[in-house]
Amino acid sequence: MYFSEVLPLNLKREMKRAGFSIKNMSRSMDVSETAVQAWRSGKALPATRKLPVIANLLNCSLDSLFTDGGQSFKLKTQKEVNV
């Protein structure tokens, strides 16, 4: 599974667990609701500097956002991204 597939699933799970709606999350992070929706759908990824902020808000570890049930993920190559 790719990182761009794992993060949206885990973000949805952690937001639900922490009781955060898209609106709450966007206000807390000072980003648009569209940005949070894009992160949750996998259409976009949050900036690297925002990842610790997300984990802190959701009271979870960065690992919980990045792991797939203990399995490692792989990054898409440039060729896979452009296909």
ABEGO torsion letter per residue (X at the ends): XBAAAAAAAAAAAAAAAAGBBAAAAAAAAGBBAAAAAAAAAGABBBBAAAAAAAAAAAGBBAAAAABBGGBBBBBBBAAAAAX
